[in-house]
Amino acid sequence: MRTVDFRITRFQFRRDRVIGDSQVRADDVHVAALELIGEQGEVGLGFVQSLFHPLASEAELTRVFREEVWPGLDGQPAGALAHRVTRPRGGNIRRLSVPFEEALQQAVWDLFAKSVGMPLWQLLGGKRDHVRGYASGLDFHLDDDAFSGLFETALSQGFEAFKIKVGHPDLDRDIHRLDLLRKAVGPDAIVMIDANEAWSPKQAIANLEAMRRAGHEIFWVEDPVLRHDFEGLKLLRQCAGATLINSGEYLDASGKRQLLQAGGADLLNVHGHVTDVMRIGWLAAELGVPVTMGNSFLEIGVNMAAALPEVDWVEYSYQNFDHLVEAPFAIRDGNIHVSQAPGHGLVLSEDARRDWHCPEILDKGELGEAPRQIYLG
């Protein structure tokens, strides 16, 4: 199936809650849907997201894509695009003017899977139809009541593992949030924490020990120190006891390879770039390092998680994007289930295209708030 056209639909709306961590916060959603159109009308879908600042107007997004990306796609078979290997040299190592990279991989693989009539997870080699999820609050800026309510909801939906944001300048506040989490989800829950590079290696060791003394066993700590501090991450692996070091989120595929080779990860954190995730995932499997699937737009990463041999966890973080697609992935008993339809399983909602389409940049005061929506399957 050859790609013959494309379409970009821009969205902008207020979140139903603030999300963030010890370094950042975000109140609004800035997203565009990229659709690659095949010669028989099939559509491959991907999502472009800007976390903090509005995307350019839809006309400008279309212009940039047509000039920078489309010449390499026009008339090309989707399967060839999915598998193509290029040589990153010199000026070829650069980002696009708009962050289309992840959306492009999603849309190409979606179109490829549809061209052969297979669900993406099966095309990638998967045998299982669900992966265990963990509830992730993105909760650093929530007050205590909202924090507790979020995780009580997650428990009621069958989740057994929960990740909270830490890294506050006052460690007592982090321990207080762990206390609240235990009250909300019970003493037997699996608890992960994410510091988003807030600590030095020695701080991380001391803070984990303080949490243990306060009665909290931590299953993993995510990104405790600077992303390129491979020696510090390796030291933490040696000193953190039973707590696992989950790292690599902020690194590209090359950086993840260096991290693995340096021995800086008990668990490798990946996201929604289909091609990159599969390549680095197989390298991680060769080295015996388990992979965790971090946030990917609308949990699209469950396709790769179901296909890789070392993935036990998929992150679910209540980002309220469900109204953008016809049906999100089903969540039952704390597991995220893949779609059986050809492609990656997500289709842009025509209602969203009509009701939430936002071709021009709006001021914050003009934004509507998306409906609160938690899909249980």
C-alpha positions as CSV (number, residue, x, y, z in Angstrom):
1,M,0.0,0.0,0.0
2,R,1.5,3.3,-1.1
3,T,1.0,6.6,0.7
4,V,-0.8,9.1,-1.6
5,D,-1.9,11.9,0.7
6,F,-2.0,13.2,4.3
7,R,-4.2,15.2,6.6
8,I,-3.4,17.1,9.8
9,T,-6.1,18.0,12.4
10,R,-5.2,20.4,15.2
11,F,-6.7,20.3,18.7
12,Q,-6.2,22.6,21.7
13,F,-8.2,22.4,25.0
14,R,-7.9,22.7,28.7
15,R,-7.0,19.7,30.8
16,D,-9.5,18.5,33.4
17,R,-6.7,18.7,35.9
18,V,-3.2,20.0,36.1
19,I,-0.5,17.4,35.4
20,G,3.2,17.6,36.2
21,D,6.2,16.6,38.2
22,S,9.0,18.1,40.3
23,Q,10.3,20.0,37.3
24,V,7.2,21.0,35.1
25,R,3.5,21.4,35.1
26,A,0.9,21.6,32.2
27,D,-2.7,22.8,32.2
28,D,-3.6,22.6,28.5
29,V,-3.5,20.1,25.7
30,H,-1.8,20.9,22.4
31,V,-2.2,17.9,20.0
32,A,-2.5,17.3,16.3
33,A,-3.6,14.1,14.6
34,L,-1.5,13.1,11.6
35,E,-3.3,10.8,9.1
36,L,-1.4,9.2,6.2
37,I,-3.8,8.1,3.5
38,G,-3.2,5.0,1.4
39,E,-4.0,4.5,-2.3
40,Q,-7.2,2.6,-1.4
41,G,-8.3,5.1,1.2
42,E,-6.9,3.4,4.3
43,V,-5.7,5.7,7.0
44,G,-2.7,5.5,9.3
45,L,-3.0,7.6,12.4
46,G,-0.4,9.2,14.6
47,F,-0.4,12.0,17.2
48,V,1.8,15.1,17.6
49,Q,1.9,16.5,21.1
50,S,3.5,19.7,22.5
51,L,3.4,19.5,26.3
52,F,3.9,23.1,27.2
53,H,3.3,25.5,24.3
54,P,0.6,25.6,21.6
55,L,1.4,24.0,18.3
56,A,1.5,26.2,15.3
57,S,-1.7,26.8,13.3
58,E,-3.0,23.9,11.3
59,A,-2.0,25.6,8.0
60,E,1.6,26.0,9.3
61,L,1.7,22.4,10.5
62,T,0.6,21.3,7.1
63,R,3.1,23.5,5.3
64,V,6.0,22.2,7.4
65,F,5.0,18.6,6.9
66,R,4.6,19.0,3.2
67,E,8.0,20.7,2.9
68,E,10.1,18.6,5.4
69,V,8.5,15.2,5.5
70,W,6.1,14.5,2.6
71,P,8.8,14.3,-0.1
72,G,10.1,11.2,1.6
73,L,6.7,9.6,1.9
74,D,4.9,10.4,-1.3
75,G,4.1,7.2,-3.2
76,Q,6.2,5.0,-0.9
77,P,4.9,1.6,0.3
78,A,4.0,1.8,4.0
79,G,5.9,-1.4,4.8
80,A,9.1,0.0,3.2
81,L,8.8,3.2,5.3
82,A,8.3,1.2,8.4
83,H,11.5,-0.9,7.9
84,R,13.7,1.7,6.2
85,V,17.1,2.2,7.8
86,T,19.0,5.4,7.2
87,R,22.5,6.5,8.0
88,P,22.5,9.3,10.6
89,R,25.5,11.4,9.5
90,G,26.3,15.1,9.7
91,G,23.3,17.4,8.9
92,N,21.0,14.4,8.8
93,I,21.1,14.3,12.6
94,R,18.5,17.0,13.3
95,R,15.0,17.3,14.6
96,L,12.1,18.4,12.3
97,S,10.9,21.9,12.8
98,V,7.7,20.4,14.3
99,P,7.9,17.2,16.5
100,F,6.4,14.9,13.9
101,E,8.8,12.1,14.5
102,E,6.7,10.0,16.9
103,A,3.5,10.6,15.1
104,L,5.1,9.6,11.8
105,Q,6.3,6.3,13.2
106,Q,2.8,5.6,14.6
107,A,1.0,6.5,11.4
108,V,3.4,4.5,9.1
109,W,3.1,1.4,11.2
110,D,-0.7,1.7,11.5
111,L,-1.0,2.0,7.7
112,F,1.4,-0.9,7.2
113,A,-0.5,-3.2,9.6
114,K,-3.8,-2.3,7.8
115,S,-2.3,-3.0,4.4
116,V,-1.7,-6.6,5.5
117,G,-4.9,-6.9,7.6
118,M,-3.2,-7.5,10.9
119,P,-3.3,-5.8,14.3
120,L,0.0,-4.0,14.9
121,W,0.9,-6.0,18.0
122,Q,0.6,-9.2,15.9
123,L,2.6,-7.7,13.0
124,L,5.3,-6.9,15.5
125,G,5.4,-10.5,16.7
126,G,3.2,-10.3,19.7
127,K,1.4,-13.4,21.1
128,R,-0.4,-12.0,24.2
129,D,-3.4,-9.8,24.1
130,H,-2.9,-7.7,27.2
131,V,-0.2,-6.2,29.4
132,R,-0.3,-5.3,33.1
133,G,-0.9,-1.6,33.7
134,Y,0.2,0.6,36.5
135,A,-1.7,3.8,37.5
136,S,0.4,6.9,37.2
137,G,-0.8,10.1,38.8
138,L,1.3,12.8,37.1
139,D,0.3,14.2,40.5
140,F,2.9,16.5,41.8
141,H,0.7,19.6,41.7
142,L,-2.5,18.1,43.0
143,D,-3.6,18.9,46.5
144,D,-3.8,16.0,49.0
145,D,-7.6,15.4,48.5
146,A,-7.3,15.2,44.7
147,F,-4.2,13.0,45.0
148,S,-6.0,10.5,47.3
149,G,-9.1,10.6,45.1
150,L,-7.2,9.8,42.0
151,F,-5.5,6.7,43.4
152,E,-8.7,5.5,45.1
153,T,-10.3,5.6,41.6
154,A,-7.4,3.7,40.2
155,L,-7.7,1.0,42.9
156,S,-11.4,0.7,42.2
157,Q,-10.6,0.0,38.5
158,G,-8.4,-3.0,39.4
159,F,-4.9,-1.5,39.3
160,E,-2.5,-3.1,41.8
161,A,0.5,-0.9,41.1
162,F,0.8,2.8,41.5
163,K,3.4,5.5,40.6
164,I,3.6,8.9,42.3
165,K,5.8,11.9,41.6
166,V,8.5,12.8,44.2
167,G,11.4,15.1,44.2
168,H,10.0,17.9,46.4
169,P,12.7,20.0,48.1
170,D,11.3,18.9,51.4
171,L,11.6,15.1,51.6
172,D,9.0,15.0,54.3
173,R,6.4,16.1,51.7
174,D,7.4,13.1,49.5
175,I,7.0,10.7,52.5
176,H,3.7,12.4,53.3
177,R,2.5,11.6,49.8
178,L,3.6,8.0,50.2
179,D,1.6,7.8,53.5
180,L,-1.5,9.1,51.6
181,L,-1.0,6.6,48.8
182,R,-0.8,3.7,51.3
183,K,-4.1,4.9,52.9
184,A,-5.7,5.1,49.5
185,V,-4.6,1.8,48.0
186,G,-3.7,-0.4,50.9
187,P,-0.4,-1.9,52.3
188,D,-0.1,-4.7,49.7
189,A,0.0,-2.5,46.6
190,I,3.1,-2.2,44.4
191,V,4.6,1.3,44.7
192,M,6.8,3.1,42.2
193,I,8.2,6.7,42.5
194,D,9.4,9.1,39.8
195,A,11.8,11.9,40.8
196,N,12.3,13.3,37.2
197,E,16.1,13.9,37.8
198,A,15.5,15.9,41.0
199,W,18.3,14.2,43.0
200,S,22.0,13.5,43.0
201,P,23.1,9.9,43.4
202,K,23.9,10.3,47.1
203,Q,20.7,12.2,47.7
204,A,18.8,9.3,46.0
205,I,20.4,6.7,48.2
206,A,19.7,8.7,51.3
207,N,16.1,9.4,50.3
208,L,15.3,5.8,49.5
209,E,16.7,4.8,52.9
210,A,14.5,7.5,54.6
211,M,11.5,6.1,52.8
212,R,12.2,2.6,53.9
213,R,12.6,3.8,57.5
214,A,9.2,5.4,57.2
215,G,7.7,2.1,56.2
216,H,7.7,2.3,52.4
217,E,9.2,-0.3,50.2
218,I,9.7,1.1,46.7
219,F,9.5,-1.3,43.8
220,W,11.2,1.1,41.4
221,V,12.5,4.6,41.3
222,E,12.3,6.3,37.9
223,D,14.8,8.8,36.6
224,P,16.3,9.6,40.1
225,V,19.4,11.5,38.7
226,L,20.5,13.2,35.5
227,R,19.9,11.2,32.4
228,H,23.5,11.0,31.2
229,D,24.9,10.3,34.7
230,F,25.5,6.6,33.8
231,E,28.0,6.2,36.6
232,G,25.6,7.6,39.1
233,L,22.8,5.3,37.9
234,K,25.2,2.3,38.1
235,L,26.1,3.3,41.6
236,L,22.4,3.5,42.5
237,R,21.8,0.0,41.1
238,Q,24.5,-1.3,43.5
239,C,23.2,0.7,46.6
240,A,19.4,0.7,46.3
241,G,18.8,-2.7,47.6
242,A,15.7,-4.3,46.3
243,T,14.5,-1.1,44.7
244,L,15.0,-1.2,40.9
245,I,16.4,1.7,38.9
246,N,14.1,2.6,35.9
247,S,15.9,5.0,33.6
248,G,16.2,6.0,29.9
249,E,13.0,8.0,29.5
250,Y,14.7,11.1,28.3
251,L,17.3,9.5,26.0
252,D,16.9,8.8,22.3
253,A,17.6,5.3,20.9
254,S,21.4,5.9,20.8
255,G,21.4,7.3,24.3
256,K,19.4,4.2,25.5
257,R,22.0,2.0,23.9
258,Q,24.8,3.8,25.8
259,L,22.8,3.5,29.0
260,L,22.4,-0.2,28.6
261,Q,26.1,-0.7,27.8
262,A,27.1,1.3,30.8
263,G,25.0,-0.8,33.1
264,G,22.9,2.1,34.2
265,A,19.4,0.5,34.2
266,D,17.6,-2.3,36.0
267,L,14.6,-1.4,33.8
268,L,14.7,0.5,30.5
269,N,11.9,3.1,30.1
270,V,10.6,3.5,26.5
271,H,7.7,5.5,25.0
272,G,5.7,5.7,21.7
273,H,8.2,5.6,18.9
274,V,7.3,2.3,17.3
275,T,10.5,1.6,15.3
276,D,12.9,2.9,18.0
277,V,11.1,1.0,20.7
278,M,11.3,-2.3,18.9
279,R,15.0,-1.9,18.0
280,I,16.1,-0.9,21.5
281,G,13.7,-3.4,23.0
282,W,15.4,-6.3,21.3
283,L,18.8,-5.0,22.4
284,A,17.5,-4.8,26.0
285,A,16.3,-8.4,25.6
286,E,19.8,-9.4,24.4
287,L,21.3,-7.9,27.6
288,G,18.6,-9.3,29.9
289,V,17.2,-5.9,30.8
290,P,13.4,-5.7,31.2
291,V,11.6,-2.9,29.5
292,T,8.8,-0.7,30.9
293,M,6.4,1.1,28.6
294,G,6.1,4.7,29.8
295,N,3.4,7.2,28.7
296,S,2.4,6.9,25.1
297,F,-0.5,8.8,23.6
298,L,-3.7,7.0,24.5
299,E,-1.6,4.0,25.5
300,I,-0.7,3.2,21.8
301,G,2.5,1.7,23.2
302,V,0.6,-1.4,24.4
303,N,1.2,-2.7,20.8
304,M,4.9,-2.8,21.3
305,A,4.6,-3.9,24.9
306,A,2.6,-6.9,23.8
307,A,5.3,-7.8,21.2
308,L,8.5,-7.4,23.2
309,P,9.7,-10.3,25.4
310,E,10.8,-8.2,28.4
311,V,7.8,-5.8,29.0
312,D,5.8,-6.4,32.1
313,W,4.3,-2.9,32.6
314,V,2.4,-0.2,30.7
315,E,1.8,3.2,32.2
316,Y,-1.7,4.6,32.4
317,S,-1.9,8.2,33.6
318,Y,-5.5,9.5,33.2
319,Q,-4.7,12.2,30.6
320,N,-8.3,12.4,29.4
321,F,-7.7,12.1,25.6
322,D,-10.4,9.4,25.1
323,H,-12.8,11.7,23.3
324,L,-10.3,12.1,20.5
325,V,-10.7,8.5,19.2
326,E,-13.6,6.2,18.4
327,A,-12.6,3.8,21.2
328,P,-9.5,3.8,23.4
329,F,-7.9,0.6,24.5
330,A,-9.9,-1.5,27.0
331,I,-8.7,-1.5,30.6
332,R,-10.0,-4.5,32.7
333,D,-8.7,-5.7,36.1
334,G,-5.7,-3.5,35.8
335,N,-4.7,-4.8,32.4
336,I,-4.5,-2.9,29.2
337,H,-5.9,-4.9,26.3
338,V,-4.8,-4.6,22.7
339,S,-7.2,-4.1,19.8
340,Q,-8.1,-7.0,17.5
341,A,-8.7,-4.6,14.5
342,P,-6.1,-4.2,11.8
343,G,-3.6,-1.4,12.6
344,H,-2.7,-0.1,16.1
345,G,-6.3,0.1,17.1
346,L,-7.0,3.8,17.4
347,V,-9.2,5.7,14.9
348,L,-9.7,9.5,15.0
349,S,-13.2,10.3,16.2
350,E,-15.3,12.1,13.6
351,D,-17.1,13.8,16.5
352,A,-13.8,15.1,17.8
353,R,-12.8,16.3,14.3
354,R,-16.1,18.2,14.2
355,D,-16.4,19.4,17.8
356,W,-12.8,19.9,19.0
357,H,-11.0,20.9,15.8
358,C,-9.0,24.0,16.5
359,P,-7.1,25.2,13.4
360,E,-5.8,28.4,14.9
361,I,-4.0,29.1,18.1
362,L,-6.4,30.2,20.9
363,D,-5.6,32.2,24.0
364,K,-5.9,30.2,27.3
365,G,-9.1,32.0,28.2
366,E,-10.8,30.9,25.0
367,L,-10.1,27.2,25.6
368,G,-12.9,24.7,26.3
369,E,-12.4,21.9,28.8
370,A,-12.6,18.3,27.5
371,P,-15.2,16.0,29.1
372,R,-13.9,14.0,32.1
373,Q,-13.8,10.5,30.8
374,I,-12.3,7.3,32.2
375,Y,-12.7,4.3,29.9
376,L,-13.0,0.9,31.6
377,G,-13.7,-1.3,28.6
